[in-house]
Amino acid sequence: MVLGCLLSVSACASMPDSSAPQALGSLDHQTTSAAPMPPVAGREPEQLLLDFMAATADPSNRHQAARQFLSPAADAQWDDSASTTIIDSQPNTLRESRSGDTATYVVRARRIGELAADGSYRVSDGTLETKIDMEKIDGEWRIKDLPSGVIVEQAAFAKSYHRYSLFFPNLTGLAMVPDLRWISARKDQLAQRLLGLLTEGPQSALAAAVHNPMGAPVALRAPITKADGDRDNVGVGGGGLSVDFSGATALDPATRNLLAAQVVLTLSGADVLGPYLLNADGKPLDDRYANGWQHSDVEAKGPDAIARNRVGVHAVRDGSLVAVTDSGITPAPGFFGATHTLQSVGLSPDGQLVAAVAKSGRPDPEPERTLIIGTYDGQGFPVATGDTFTRPTWPADGSSAWSVVDGDRVIRAVHDRTTGNVSVQDVDTTALIAAASTSASPRTPITELRISPSGARAAIIANGKVYVAVVVPQANGKFALSSALPLAIGLSTPAVSIDWLTDEKVIVGRDGTVDPVAGVLVDGSEFRAQTSQNLTPPVRVLTASPDQEYVADSRAVLELTRNPEGREDYWREVPGLGANAIPVLPG
């Protein structure tokens, strides 16, 4: 079960066990305040092996707790940093042989995740099988020989590790992109650890889509302290933090503000409380915030703010774009509210531009569909044709609308707001599908493509499976999709619709009556089913923002209603839209 399920089993549904890992290996080799418990005397080899597996969840001091179960020779040879594999439950231990003083066991378990040395997580699947030799030393069983790397059961992770988001600016500097990591650290070590990771930069797959103001030549000039200079219990409770950077005086004001935003969002998201006194070589990073930065000073660049709906709810009803308001359903002004040919619509985040898929009206064998771009209250102009288009999607800057033509050609319609001209560019998907022979890579047809609010990632449904890819700018001004990671491995029914709740989380709709709507973290480490109360599957399409979620099922369009009294959330029908309407939120 996933991390959310580890914390509250009753709240989660059965589903592919996308695990809950966190950063191991080189990140967590710090001493702890208490010595680990030694192995229980007189343990039988099988039970001692299980005790060892449980102890691997504590990575401090190069897995000191687990090393107590090893013979001196095995302790010297074991490379705990080689890899980290997360398994879904206590493994099966099968005895292969046993004599008076030696034993060999085969460990078999279901693999659900892999951790990189930087704490980033990747979903995996399949069976892990390894062999471990044991021997008696001074009357006690110890592990004599084991493979390199660490194997950890997911429930143990939930007790030792936590997920944190590092933040890096997107390439325009308009939004912060979360980079999820899993870390085991004491509270008083957390701020230093997080800022250390920021200086190291984003995980390699994301690097092309962001930049790092905290990268070289910027560095932490001194240990982090409380705001008053106290070095004890930094980040614990109130008192704020003081951070001094070397190399930051050379940054221009805009880059300094981005550095402050990534630091404050990262620390505040980890419940390390401000105010945050940020200095450059001993002087305030920005004189306006000499008394400290607060979360409110930078939240406009955070994932919730960037993804928030600012233009209201719309829908495609009877082939027209309509606005859904408290007073009723009204057609949108201009072409898109007057036509009856629309099949799907994407609204730019500011609500000024519309990208729509419409019936072309052309006879066979001409393409059946047309992608139309236009202003919300004006005219629309065809820019591309095809037999199928995915519903259009816009990043937060509203610069372009993306869609997939005929299941395999990704395009972006770039709108020049100065001239009103639209140019269509092909998006390079070579890296996206080059490894399609492997189970972890997308296979066409692509039936959904949604660009994240920051523009740094793309959520994809390909052949009924869910992926998140990175949006990579090219030197020629075009874009590519690469580094696709599978999410929600093992779904029992195909995914049919996806959208971004924020840059950290997607909402997935799938066929069938079991958990038809669920939220999935962008690294795949958590799958949490949402309520299905009042839904009538199958789900046709969904759309989401941090404050709103809508689903079109077999009979109506429904809005997710949060229950403030702690009772179960439920879906409430939006009156006046009918059975075939499609909800539309900006983005």
C-alpha positions as CSV (number, residue, x, y, z in Angstrom):
1,M,0.0,0.0,0.0
2,V,1.2,3.5,-0.6
3,L,2.5,6.0,1.9
4,G,-0.9,7.6,2.5
5,C,-2.2,4.1,3.2
6,L,0.6,3.4,5.6
7,L,-0.4,6.3,7.6
8,S,-4.1,5.5,7.5
9,V,-5.0,2.1,6.1
10,S,-8.7,2.6,6.3
11,A,-8.5,5.7,4.1
12,C,-6.9,4.0,1.2
13,A,-8.1,1.6,-1.4
14,S,-6.7,-1.6,-2.8
15,M,-4.6,-0.8,-5.8
16,P,-1.2,-1.3,-7.3
17,D,1.1,-0.8,-4.4
18,S,3.0,2.4,-5.4
19,S,5.2,2.6,-2.4
20,A,6.3,5.2,0.0
21,P,10.0,5.5,-0.1
22,Q,12.4,8.2,1.1
23,A,16.0,9.2,0.8
24,L,18.6,6.6,1.8
25,G,22.2,5.9,1.1
26,S,24.5,8.9,1.3
27,L,21.8,11.3,2.5
28,D,21.3,9.8,5.8
29,H,24.6,8.9,7.3
30,Q,24.3,11.1,10.4
31,T,24.5,10.0,14.0
32,T,21.4,9.8,16.1
33,S,20.9,10.6,19.7
34,A,20.2,7.0,20.8
35,A,22.2,3.8,20.0
36,P,20.2,1.3,18.0
37,M,18.8,-1.8,19.8
38,P,21.2,-4.8,19.5
39,P,19.9,-8.1,18.0
40,V,17.9,-10.3,20.3
41,A,19.9,-13.1,21.8
42,G,19.1,-16.6,20.8
43,R,17.2,-15.7,17.6
44,E,16.6,-18.4,15.0
45,P,18.2,-17.5,11.6
46,E,14.9,-16.9,9.9
47,Q,13.7,-14.5,12.6
48,L,17.0,-12.8,12.8
49,L,16.9,-12.2,9.0
50,L,13.5,-10.5,9.3
51,D,14.8,-8.4,12.2
52,F,17.7,-7.3,9.9
53,M,15.2,-6.4,7.2
54,A,13.3,-4.2,9.7
55,A,16.5,-2.5,10.9
56,T,17.4,-1.4,7.3
57,A,14.8,1.3,7.6
58,D,17.2,3.3,9.8
59,P,19.9,4.6,7.5
60,S,21.8,6.6,10.1
61,N,25.6,5.9,10.4
62,R,25.7,3.8,7.3
63,H,22.8,1.6,8.5
64,Q,24.5,1.0,11.8
65,A,21.3,-0.6,13.2
66,A,21.3,-3.2,10.4
67,R,25.1,-3.8,10.5
68,Q,24.8,-5.3,14.0
69,F,23.2,-8.4,12.4
70,L,26.2,-8.9,10.1
71,S,29.4,-10.9,10.7
72,P,32.5,-8.8,10.9
73,A,33.5,-9.8,7.3
74,A,30.0,-9.1,5.9
75,D,30.0,-5.7,7.7
76,A,33.3,-4.8,6.0
77,Q,32.1,-5.8,2.6
78,W,28.4,-4.7,2.5
79,D,27.9,-1.7,0.3
80,D,24.6,-0.2,1.6
81,S,24.8,2.8,-0.8
82,A,24.7,0.6,-4.0
83,S,20.9,0.7,-4.3
84,T,17.7,0.9,-2.3
85,T,14.7,-1.3,-3.1
86,I,11.3,-0.9,-1.5
87,I,9.1,-4.0,-1.1
88,D,5.4,-4.0,-0.4
89,S,5.4,-6.2,2.8
90,Q,7.4,-8.5,4.9
91,P,9.3,-10.8,2.5
92,N,9.0,-14.5,2.3
93,T,12.1,-16.2,3.6
94,L,12.6,-19.7,2.2
95,R,15.2,-21.9,3.7
96,E,17.4,-23.4,1.1
97,S,19.8,-25.3,3.4
98,R,20.8,-25.4,7.1
99,S,23.4,-27.2,9.1
100,G,24.6,-26.8,12.7
101,D,26.4,-23.5,12.1
102,T,25.4,-22.4,8.6
103,A,22.2,-21.6,6.8
104,T,21.1,-20.2,3.4
105,Y,17.9,-18.4,2.8
106,V,16.2,-17.1,-0.3
107,V,14.4,-13.8,0.2
108,R,11.5,-13.2,-2.1
109,A,9.2,-10.2,-2.2
110,R,7.3,-7.9,-4.4
111,R,9.3,-4.9,-5.6
112,I,7.4,-1.6,-5.6
113,G,10.0,1.2,-5.8
114,E,13.6,2.2,-6.2
115,L,15.4,5.1,-4.5
116,A,18.2,7.1,-6.1
117,A,21.1,8.3,-4.0
118,D,19.6,11.8,-4.1
119,G,16.4,10.6,-2.5
120,S,14.3,10.7,-5.6
121,Y,11.9,7.8,-6.1
122,R,10.8,5.7,-9.1
123,V,8.0,3.3,-9.2
124,S,8.9,-0.3,-10.1
125,D,7.2,-3.6,-10.3
126,G,8.1,-7.3,-10.3
127,T,9.6,-9.9,-8.0
128,L,12.8,-9.4,-6.0
129,E,14.7,-12.6,-5.2
130,T,18.0,-12.7,-3.5
131,K,20.1,-15.2,-1.5
132,I,21.6,-14.6,2.0
133,D,24.1,-16.9,3.8
134,M,24.2,-17.0,7.6
135,E,26.5,-18.5,10.1
136,K,26.8,-18.9,13.9
137,I,29.4,-16.7,15.7
138,D,29.9,-17.3,19.4
139,G,26.5,-19.1,19.5
140,E,24.5,-16.4,17.7
141,W,23.3,-16.4,14.1
142,R,24.7,-13.6,12.0
143,I,24.5,-12.8,8.3
144,K,27.6,-14.0,6.5
145,D,27.1,-12.9,2.9
146,L,24.4,-10.7,1.3
147,P,24.1,-8.7,-1.9
148,S,25.0,-5.0,-2.1
149,G,22.2,-2.5,-1.6
150,V,19.4,-2.1,0.9
151,I,16.0,-3.8,0.8
152,V,13.3,-2.1,2.9
153,E,9.7,-2.9,3.6
154,Q,7.3,0.0,3.0
155,A,5.7,0.0,6.5
156,A,9.1,0.6,8.0
157,F,9.6,3.6,5.7
158,A,6.5,5.3,7.1
159,K,8.1,5.3,10.5
160,S,11.5,6.7,9.6
161,Y,11.1,8.9,6.5
162,H,9.1,11.8,5.1
163,R,8.5,13.3,1.8
164,Y,9.7,16.9,1.2
165,S,9.5,19.1,-1.9
166,L,12.6,21.0,-3.0
167,F,11.7,24.0,-5.2
168,F,13.4,25.2,-8.4
169,P,12.3,28.0,-10.7
170,N,11.0,27.1,-14.1
171,L,12.9,28.6,-17.0
172,T,10.7,31.7,-17.2
173,G,11.1,32.3,-13.4
174,L,7.3,32.7,-13.1
175,A,6.7,29.5,-11.1
176,M,8.4,27.1,-8.7
177,V,8.7,23.5,-9.7
178,P,8.5,20.9,-6.9
179,D,11.2,18.2,-6.9
180,L,10.1,15.4,-4.4
181,R,12.6,13.8,-2.2
182,W,12.4,11.3,0.7
183,I,14.6,12.1,3.7
184,S,15.2,10.6,7.1
185,A,16.4,13.4,9.4
186,R,15.9,14.7,12.9
187,K,14.0,17.9,13.0
188,D,17.0,20.0,14.1
189,Q,19.0,18.7,11.1
190,L,16.2,19.1,8.5
191,A,16.8,22.7,7.4
192,Q,20.5,22.1,6.9
193,R,19.8,18.9,4.9
194,L,17.1,20.5,2.7
195,L,19.3,23.5,1.8
196,G,22.2,21.2,1.1
197,L,20.1,19.3,-1.4
198,L,19.0,22.6,-3.0
199,T,22.7,23.5,-3.6
200,E,23.2,20.1,-5.2
201,G,20.5,20.9,-7.7
202,P,17.4,19.1,-9.1
203,Q,17.3,15.5,-10.0
204,S,18.9,14.8,-13.4
205,A,15.6,14.2,-15.3
206,L,14.2,17.5,-14.2
207,A,17.4,19.6,-14.7
208,A,16.6,20.7,-18.3
209,A,13.2,22.2,-17.3
210,V,14.4,24.3,-14.3
211,H,17.3,26.4,-13.1
212,N,18.9,26.7,-9.7
213,P,19.8,30.1,-8.2
214,M,21.3,28.2,-5.3
215,G,23.7,26.4,-7.6
216,A,27.4,27.3,-7.8
217,P,28.9,29.7,-7.2
218,V,26.3,30.2,-4.5
219,A,26.9,28.1,-1.3
220,L,26.0,28.1,2.3
221,R,28.5,30.3,4.0
222,A,28.0,29.0,7.5
223,P,25.9,26.6,9.4
224,I,22.2,27.6,9.6
225,T,21.2,29.1,12.9
226,K,18.0,30.4,14.6
227,A,17.2,34.0,13.8
228,D,19.0,35.1,17.0
229,G,22.1,33.1,16.1
230,D,21.4,30.2,18.4
231,R,22.8,26.9,16.9
232,D,20.8,24.6,19.1
233,N,17.5,23.0,17.9
234,V,17.5,24.9,14.6
235,G,14.2,24.6,12.9
236,V,12.4,23.2,16.0
237,G,9.4,25.2,17.0
238,G,9.5,29.0,16.6
239,G,12.5,31.3,16.5
240,G,12.9,31.5,12.7
241,L,16.2,30.8,10.8
242,S,19.2,32.7,9.7
243,V,20.9,31.6,6.5
244,D,24.0,33.2,5.0
245,F,25.0,32.6,1.4
246,S,28.4,33.1,-0.2
247,G,28.4,34.0,-3.9
248,A,24.9,35.5,-3.8
249,T,26.1,39.2,-4.0
250,A,26.8,38.7,-7.7
251,L,23.2,37.7,-8.4
252,D,20.8,40.3,-10.0
253,P,17.8,41.3,-7.9
254,A,15.4,39.0,-9.8
255,T,17.6,36.0,-9.3
256,R,18.0,36.8,-5.6
257,N,14.2,36.9,-5.3
258,L,14.0,33.5,-7.0
259,L,16.6,32.1,-4.6
260,A,14.6,33.5,-1.6
261,A,11.4,31.9,-3.0
262,Q,12.9,28.5,-3.4
263,V,14.4,28.6,0.1
264,V,11.3,29.8,1.8
265,L,8.9,27.5,-0.1
266,T,11.2,24.5,0.6
267,L,11.5,25.2,4.3
268,S,8.0,26.3,5.0
269,G,6.7,23.2,3.2
270,A,8.7,21.1,5.6
271,D,7.2,22.9,8.6
272,V,10.4,24.7,9.4
273,L,8.9,27.9,10.6
274,G,10.1,31.4,9.7
275,P,10.8,34.2,9.7
276,Y,13.7,33.4,7.3
277,L,16.6,35.9,7.6
278,L,18.5,35.4,4.3
279,N,21.8,37.1,3.9
280,A,24.4,37.4,1.2
281,D,27.9,37.5,2.7
282,G,26.6,38.8,5.9
283,K,24.2,41.5,4.5
284,P,20.5,41.1,3.8
285,L,19.8,39.4,0.5
286,D,17.1,42.0,-0.1
287,D,16.9,45.1,2.1
288,R,13.1,45.1,2.0
289,Y,13.2,41.8,4.0
290,A,16.0,42.6,6.4
291,N,13.8,41.5,9.2
292,G,13.1,38.2,7.5
293,W,11.1,36.6,4.7
294,Q,7.7,35.0,5.3
295,H,5.8,32.4,3.3
296,S,3.3,35.0,2.2
297,D,6.2,37.0,0.5
298,V,6.7,34.2,-2.0
299,E,3.6,32.1,-2.1
300,A,2.5,33.6,-5.5
301,K,5.1,31.4,-7.1
302,G,4.1,28.3,-5.2
303,P,2.3,25.3,-6.8
304,D,-1.1,26.0,-5.2
305,A,-1.1,29.7,-6.3
306,I,0.1,28.9,-9.8
307,A,-2.6,26.3,-10.4
308,R,-5.5,28.2,-8.8
309,N,-8.6,28.7,-11.0
310,R,-9.1,32.4,-11.6
311,V,-11.6,32.4,-14.4
312,G,-14.5,30.2,-13.2
313,V,-16.0,27.0,-14.4
314,H,-17.0,26.2,-17.9
315,A,-18.3,23.2,-19.9
316,V,-18.8,22.0,-23.4
317,R,-22.5,21.4,-23.7
318,D,-24.3,20.4,-26.9
319,G,-21.1,21.4,-28.8
320,S,-20.9,24.9,-27.4
321,L,-18.7,26.5,-24.7
322,V,-20.8,27.6,-21.7
323,A,-20.0,29.4,-18.5
324,V,-21.2,27.8,-15.2
325,T,-22.1,30.4,-12.6
326,D,-24.3,30.6,-9.5
327,S,-27.0,32.2,-11.6
328,G,-27.1,29.5,-14.2
329,I,-25.6,28.3,-17.5
330,T,-24.8,31.0,-20.1
331,P,-23.1,30.6,-23.5
332,A,-19.6,32.1,-23.8
333,P,-19.5,35.2,-26.0
334,G,-18.1,35.0,-29.5
335,F,-17.5,32.0,-31.8
336,F,-17.0,29.3,-29.1
337,G,-20.3,30.0,-27.5
338,A,-22.2,30.1,-30.8
339,T,-20.9,27.0,-32.5
340,H,-22.3,23.6,-31.9
341,T,-19.3,21.6,-33.2
342,L,-17.0,21.5,-30.2
343,Q,-15.9,18.3,-28.6
344,S,-13.3,19.5,-26.1
345,V,-11.9,22.8,-24.9
346,G,-8.9,24.1,-23.2
347,L,-9.0,27.6,-21.6
348,S,-5.8,29.6,-21.0
349,P,-5.2,30.3,-17.3
350,D,-6.2,34.0,-17.7
351,G,-9.3,33.0,-19.6
352,Q,-8.5,35.1,-22.6
353,L,-7.7,32.4,-25.1
354,V,-9.5,29.2,-26.1
355,A,-8.2,26.1,-27.8
356,A,-11.0,23.8,-29.0
357,V,-11.3,20.5,-30.8
358,A,-14.2,20.7,-33.2
359,K,-15.8,18.6,-35.9
360,S,-14.3,19.5,-39.2
361,G,-17.5,19.0,-41.2
362,R,-15.4,17.6,-44.1
363,P,-16.4,14.5,-46.1
364,D,-14.4,11.3,-46.0
365,P,-11.5,10.7,-46.4
366,E,-10.7,14.2,-45.1
367,P,-9.7,14.5,-41.4
368,E,-12.7,14.5,-39.0
369,R,-11.4,17.0,-36.4
370,T,-10.0,20.5,-36.4
371,L,-8.0,22.3,-33.7
372,I,-9.2,25.9,-33.4
373,I,-7.5,28.7,-31.5
374,G,-9.1,32.0,-30.7
375,T,-10.0,34.6,-28.1
376,Y,-12.7,33.9,-25.5
377,D,-15.1,36.6,-26.8
378,G,-13.9,36.7,-30.4
379,Q,-13.3,34.5,-33.4
380,G,-11.7,31.1,-33.7
381,F,-9.3,30.0,-36.4
382,P,-8.4,26.4,-37.5
383,V,-4.7,25.7,-37.0
384,A,-4.5,21.9,-37.5
385,T,-6.5,18.9,-38.6
386,G,-6.6,15.2,-37.7
387,D,-8.9,12.3,-37.1
388,T,-8.4,12.6,-33.3
389,F,-7.1,15.3,-30.9
390,T,-6.6,15.1,-27.2
391,R,-8.3,17.9,-25.3
392,P,-6.1,21.0,-25.4
393,T,-4.0,22.0,-22.4
394,W,-2.2,25.3,-21.5
395,P,0.7,26.0,-19.1
396,A,0.3,28.8,-16.6
397,D,2.0,31.4,-18.8
398,G,-0.7,30.9,-21.5
399,S,1.9,30.9,-24.2
400,S,0.8,27.8,-26.1
401,A,-1.9,25.1,-26.3
402,W,-0.8,21.5,-26.5
403,S,-2.6,18.5,-28.0
404,V,-1.8,15.1,-29.5
405,V,-3.0,14.5,-33.1
406,D,-4.0,10.9,-34.1
407,G,-2.5,9.4,-31.0
408,D,1.2,9.9,-31.7
409,R,2.0,13.5,-32.9
410,V,2.3,16.0,-30.1
411,I,1.9,19.6,-31.2
412,R,1.9,23.0,-29.5
413,A,0.0,25.9,-31.0
414,V,2.0,29.0,-30.1
415,H,0.0,32.2,-29.8
416,D,1.7,35.6,-30.3
417,R,-0.4,37.9,-28.2
418,T,1.1,41.0,-29.9
419,T,0.1,40.0,-33.4
420,G,-2.5,37.4,-32.7
421,N,-0.7,35.0,-35.0
422,V,-0.7,31.3,-34.2
423,S,2.1,28.9,-35.3
424,V,2.0,25.2,-34.9
425,Q,5.1,23.3,-33.8
426,D,5.8,19.6,-33.5
427,V,7.0,18.5,-30.2
428,D,9.9,16.0,-30.3
429,T,8.8,12.7,-28.7
430,T,11.8,10.7,-29.7
431,A,13.1,10.3,-26.2
432,L,9.6,9.7,-24.9
433,I,8.9,6.6,-26.9
434,A,12.4,5.5,-28.0
435,A,12.4,2.8,-25.3
436,A,8.8,1.7,-26.0
437,S,10.0,-1.9,-26.1
438,T,10.4,-1.7,-22.3
439,S,7.4,-1.9,-20.0
440,A,8.3,1.4,-18.3
441,S,7.9,3.6,-21.4
442,P,4.8,5.0,-23.0
443,R,3.2,3.2,-25.9
444,T,0.9,4.9,-28.3
445,P,-1.9,5.9,-28.7
446,I,-1.6,8.8,-26.4
447,T,-5.2,9.6,-25.3
448,E,-4.5,12.3,-22.8
449,L,-1.8,15.0,-22.4
450,R,-1.9,17.7,-19.7
451,I,0.8,20.2,-19.2
452,S,1.5,21.0,-15.5
453,P,0.8,24.6,-14.4
454,S,4.5,25.4,-14.2
455,G,5.0,24.0,-17.7
456,A,7.8,21.8,-16.5
457,R,6.1,18.4,-16.7
458,A,3.4,16.7,-18.8
459,A,0.9,14.1,-17.5
460,I,0.2,11.5,-20.1
461,I,-2.2,8.6,-20.6
462,A,-0.8,6.2,-23.2
463,N,-2.3,2.9,-24.0
464,G,-4.4,3.2,-20.8
465,K,-1.3,3.7,-18.6
466,V,-0.3,6.8,-16.6
467,Y,3.1,8.6,-17.0
468,V,4.7,11.9,-16.1
469,A,7.3,13.3,-18.5
470,V,9.5,16.3,-18.5
471,V,9.0,19.2,-20.9
472,V,12.4,20.1,-22.3
473,P,13.1,23.3,-24.2
474,Q,15.2,22.9,-27.3
475,A,17.9,25.2,-28.8
476,N,15.7,25.9,-31.8
477,G,12.9,27.3,-29.7
478,K,10.9,24.1,-29.8
479,F,10.2,21.6,-27.1
480,A,10.6,17.9,-26.4
481,L,9.1,15.4,-24.0
482,S,11.5,13.1,-22.2
483,S,12.2,11.1,-19.1
484,A,8.8,9.6,-18.8
485,L,8.1,7.9,-15.4
486,P,5.2,5.5,-14.9
487,L,2.7,6.3,-12.2
488,A,0.1,4.0,-10.7
489,I,1.7,0.8,-12.0
490,G,-0.7,-2.2,-11.9
491,L,-4.1,-0.5,-12.3
492,S,-6.6,-3.2,-12.9
493,T,-8.5,-1.0,-15.5
494,P,-7.3,1.5,-18.1
495,A,-6.9,5.2,-17.1
496,V,-9.1,7.4,-19.3
497,S,-8.6,10.9,-18.0
498,I,-6.0,12.9,-16.1
499,D,-5.4,16.4,-14.8
500,W,-3.1,18.4,-12.5
501,L,-4.3,19.2,-9.1
502,T,-1.1,21.1,-8.5
503,D,2.5,20.6,-9.9
504,E,2.9,18.0,-7.1
505,K,-0.1,15.8,-7.8
506,V,-2.3,14.5,-10.6
507,I,-5.9,13.3,-10.5
508,V,-6.6,10.2,-12.5
509,G,-10.0,8.8,-13.7
510,R,-10.2,5.2,-14.9
511,D,-12.7,2.6,-16.1
512,G,-14.6,0.4,-13.8
513,T,-16.5,0.9,-10.5
514,V,-13.6,0.4,-8.1
515,D,-11.9,3.6,-7.1
516,P,-12.7,5.4,-10.4
517,V,-11.0,8.6,-9.3
518,A,-7.7,8.9,-7.4
519,G,-4.9,11.2,-6.7
520,V,-1.3,10.3,-7.5
521,L,1.9,12.1,-6.4
522,V,4.1,13.2,-9.3
523,D,6.8,10.7,-8.3
524,G,4.3,7.8,-8.0
525,S,5.0,7.3,-4.3
526,E,1.4,7.7,-3.2
527,F,-1.9,6.6,-4.7
528,R,-5.0,7.7,-2.8
529,A,-8.5,6.8,-3.9
530,Q,-11.1,9.5,-3.7
531,T,-14.6,9.1,-2.7
532,S,-17.0,7.6,-5.3
533,Q,-20.1,8.6,-3.4
534,N,-22.8,9.7,-6.0
535,L,-20.7,8.8,-9.0
536,T,-22.2,6.6,-11.6
537,P,-19.2,5.0,-13.5
538,P,-17.7,4.9,-15.9
539,V,-15.9,8.2,-15.6
540,R,-15.6,9.9,-19.0
541,V,-13.4,13.0,-18.2
542,L,-12.2,15.0,-15.2
543,T,-10.7,18.4,-14.6
544,A,-9.0,19.8,-11.5
545,S,-7.5,22.8,-9.7
546,P,-6.3,23.1,-6.1
547,D,-9.8,24.2,-5.0
548,Q,-12.1,22.4,-7.4
549,E,-12.5,19.0,-9.0
550,Y,-15.1,18.0,-11.6
551,V,-16.0,14.7,-13.1
552,A,-18.2,13.8,-16.0
553,D,-19.6,10.3,-15.5
554,S,-22.2,8.2,-17.3
555,R,-25.1,10.5,-16.3
556,A,-23.9,14.0,-15.3
557,V,-21.2,16.5,-14.5
558,L,-20.4,16.4,-10.7
559,E,-18.3,18.6,-8.4
560,L,-16.4,17.2,-5.5
561,T,-17.8,18.6,-2.3
562,R,-15.6,18.7,0.7
563,N,-17.3,17.9,4.0
564,P,-16.2,20.4,6.6
565,E,-17.5,18.3,9.4
566,G,-15.1,15.5,8.8
567,R,-17.6,13.2,7.2
568,E,-16.9,11.6,3.8
569,D,-16.6,13.9,0.8
570,Y,-19.1,13.4,-1.9
571,W,-19.8,14.3,-5.6
572,R,-22.7,16.7,-6.2
573,E,-24.3,17.1,-9.6
574,V,-23.9,20.4,-11.4
575,P,-27.5,21.3,-12.5
576,G,-28.3,22.2,-16.0
577,L,-25.4,20.5,-17.9
578,G,-26.9,17.2,-18.7
579,A,-25.4,13.8,-19.4
580,N,-23.0,14.5,-22.2
581,A,-21.4,17.7,-21.1
582,I,-17.6,18.0,-20.4
583,P,-16.4,20.2,-17.5
584,V,-13.6,22.7,-18.3
585,L,-11.3,24.4,-15.8
586,P,-8.4,26.7,-17.1
587,G,-5.1,25.1,-17.9
